[in-house]
Amino acid sequence: MTSIESSMQSYYAARAEEYDKVYLKAERQADLRAMERWLPPVFAGAAVLEVACGTGYWTQFIARSAKSILAVDAAPETMAIARSRIPEGKVEFLVGDAYDLSRRAEKFDAAFAGFWFSHIPKQRRESFLAGLHASLKPGAKVVFLDNFYIEGSSSPISERDGDDNTYQTRKLADGSTHRVLKNFPSEHELNAVVARLSQSTAYKRWQYYWAFEYVVARP
């Protein structure tokens, strides 16, 4: 585990109990309701691999229409909240590493990652996607959901490293501060990342959020 991964895992473990406060911002409610309606039909009837499920906020909406979900997260603290939020049956939860998704033999029809792609170091995007695609069927659908940087609504960018990753300094209710890697990729950048790996792509915008969808290329 790299130092960035370790610090991210520690941050989200510490933030677990207050994580969902991010969904209470008044100015974002219209977007959130629209996204909650948009997401279930995208995964209708699919066996879905969800990466970095966190507290299960988005899992609960995917579960309305998906055939099944394997929800993976590195932090047992957030996963405990996810387990309490979603009734047993359709969703299986697994504490695991987003960069090592090869423990399961089955292949999935689709994959989803909400607010995770922005936390991947730019130098690790290719290896993450290789590991993700190894768990998917050819022609599988992949959806990344994340947020734009909005001045006055987003935490300010506090630094930039030599690989052009950006960071925020975030403070939790207990007074602790955390250095969090948070990139804000453009539509062009997302298309470039999957150019050799996808058959087709689609990009959807809301005021504060975006969704990037693509179909994994067949061999």
C-alpha positions in Angstrom: 0.0 0.0 0.0 1.4 3.4 -1.0 1.5 6.3 1.4 -1.3 8.0 -0.5 -3.5 4.9 -0.2 -2.8 4.6 3.5 -3.6 8.2 4.2 -6.8 8.0 2.2 -7.9 4.8 4.0 -7.2 6.4 7.4 -9.1 9.6 6.3 -12.2 7.7 5.3 -12.1 5.5 8.3 -12.0 8.6 10.5 -14.7 10.3 8.4 -17.2 7.4 8.3 -19.7 8.7 10.8 -19.9 12.1 9.2 -19.3 11.1 5.5 -22.9 11.5 4.4 -23.0 15.1 5.5 -21.6 15.9 2.1 -25.0 15.0 0.7 -26.7 17.6 2.8 -25.4 20.7 1.1 -28.5 22.8 0.3 -27.3 24.0 -3.2 -26.8 20.4 -4.4 -30.1 18.9 -3.5 -31.7 19.3 -7.0 -28.7 17.6 -8.6 -28.7 14.7 -6.1 -32.4 14.0 -6.7 -31.8 13.9 -10.4 -28.8 11.6 -10.1 -30.7 9.3 -7.7 -33.4 8.9 -10.4 -30.9 8.6 -13.3 -28.8 5.8 -11.8 -31.1 2.8 -11.3 -32.1 2.4 -15.0 -28.4 2.4 -16.0 -27.8 -0.9 -14.1 -31.2 -2.6 -14.7 -30.8 -6.4 -14.6 -27.0 -6.3 -14.3 -24.5 -8.0 -12.0 -22.6 -5.0 -10.8 -19.1 -4.6 -9.2 -19.1 -1.5 -7.1 -15.7 -0.1 -6.3 -15.2 2.0 -3.1 -18.8 1.8 -2.0 -18.2 3.8 1.1 -21.3 4.2 3.2 -23.5 2.6 0.5 -25.3 5.9 -0.4 -25.2 5.1 -4.1 -25.4 1.3 -3.6 -29.0 1.7 -2.3 -30.1 3.3 -5.6 -28.3 0.8 -7.8 -29.8 -2.1 -5.8 -33.3 -1.0 -6.9 -32.8 -2.4 -10.4 -29.5 -4.4 -10.5 -29.6 -8.2 -10.5 -26.9 -8.3 -7.9 -24.1 -6.1 -6.5 -20.6 -6.9 -5.1 -19.7 -3.8 -3.1 -16.0 -3.4 -2.3 -14.4 -0.9 0.1 -11.1 -0.7 2.0 -12.6 0.8 5.2 -14.6 -1.5 7.5 -15.9 1.6 9.2 -17.8 2.9 6.2 -18.8 -0.6 5.1 -20.5 -1.1 8.5 -22.7 1.9 7.7 -23.4 0.5 4.2 -24.4 -2.9 5.7 -26.9 -1.2 8.0 -28.4 0.9 5.2 -29.2 -1.9 2.7 -31.2 -5.0 3.4 -29.4 -8.3 3.0 -30.0 -10.3 -0.2 -29.1 -8.5 -3.4 -25.9 -6.9 -2.2 -22.7 -8.6 -1.0 -20.2 -6.5 0.8 -16.5 -7.2 0.8 -13.6 -5.4 2.5 -11.0 -5.2 -0.2 -8.5 -3.1 -2.2 -9.7 -1.2 -5.2 -6.3 -1.9 -6.8 -6.6 -5.6 -6.3 -10.1 -6.8 -7.5 -8.9 -10.2 -8.7 -10.1 -12.3 -5.7 -13.4 -13.3 -7.2 -13.7 -15.8 -10.1 -16.9 -14.4 -11.5 -17.1 -11.7 -14.2 -19.5 -8.8 -13.9 -21.8 -7.2 -16.4 -21.1 -3.7 -15.1 -19.0 -1.6 -12.7 -19.7 1.5 -10.8 -17.5 3.8 -8.8 -19.0 6.9 -7.1 -16.6 9.6 -6.1 -13.6 7.3 -6.4 -12.0 8.1 -9.7 -11.0 11.6 -8.5 -9.0 9.9 -5.7 -6.9 7.8 -8.0 -3.4 9.2 -8.5 -2.9 10.0 -12.2 0.0 7.7 -12.4 -2.1 4.8 -11.2 -5.2 5.2 -13.5 -4.0 2.7 -16.1 -3.2 0.0 -13.6 -6.5 0.5 -11.8 -8.5 0.2 -15.0 -6.5 -2.9 -16.0 -7.5 -4.5 -12.7 -11.1 -3.4 -13.0 -11.5 -4.7 -16.5 -10.0 -8.1 -15.5 -13.2 -8.5 -13.4 -15.6 -7.6 -16.1 -17.1 -9.3 -19.1 -16.3 -8.1 -22.6 -18.8 -5.4 -23.5 -19.4 -4.5 -19.8 -20.7 -1.1 -18.9 -18.6 1.1 -16.6 -19.9 4.3 -14.8 -17.9 6.8 -12.8 -19.8 9.4 -10.9 -18.0 12.4 -9.4 -18.1 16.1 -8.7 -16.8 19.3 -10.4 -14.6 21.8 -8.6 -17.0 24.6 -7.7 -15.5 27.7 -6.1 -17.2 28.4 -2.8 -18.8 25.0 -2.6 -15.8 22.6 -3.0 -12.9 22.5 -0.5 -10.1 24.7 -1.9 -7.1 23.1 -3.7 -4.2 23.3 -1.3 -1.3 21.9 -3.3 -0.2 20.1 -6.5 2.5 17.4 -6.7 5.0 16.5 -9.4 2.6 14.2 -11.2 0.0 17.0 -11.4 -2.3 15.5 -8.8 -4.1 18.1 -6.7 -4.8 17.9 -3.0 -7.3 19.4 -0.5 -6.8 19.9 3.2 -9.9 18.6 5.0 -10.9 19.1 8.6 -13.1 16.6 10.5 -15.5 17.2 13.4 -12.9 15.9 15.8 -10.5 18.7 14.8 -8.1 16.5 12.8 -6.9 17.7 9.4 -6.1 15.4 6.5 -4.3 15.8 3.2 -6.6 14.3 0.6 -5.7 13.6 -3.1 -8.6 15.0 -5.2 -8.3 15.4 -8.9 -11.0 17.0 -11.1 -10.7 15.5 -14.6 -12.2 17.1 -17.6 -14.4 15.2 -20.1 -11.5 15.3 -22.6 -9.2 13.8 -20.0 -11.6 11.0 -19.1 -12.0 10.1 -22.8 -8.2 10.0 -23.2 -7.8 7.7 -20.3 -10.1 5.0 -21.7 -9.5 5.7 -25.4 -7.8 2.3 -26.1 -10.0 0.4 -23.7 -13.5 1.4 -24.7 -16.0 0.9 -27.6 -18.1 4.0 -26.8 -18.3 6.7 -24.1 -20.9 9.1 -22.8 -20.6 12.1 -20.5 -23.5 13.6 -18.5 -23.4 16.9 -16.6 -25.3 18.3 -13.7 -24.5 21.6 -12.1 -22.2 20.1 -9.4 -21.6 16.6 -10.6 -20.7 14.5 -13.7 -21.1 10.9 -14.9 -18.8 9.2 -17.3 -20.0 6.0 -18.9 -18.3 3.7 -21.3 -18.4 0.1 -22.7 -15.4 -2.1 -22.3 -13.8 -2.9 -25.6 -14.1 -6.5 -26.8 -10.9 -8.4 -27.5 
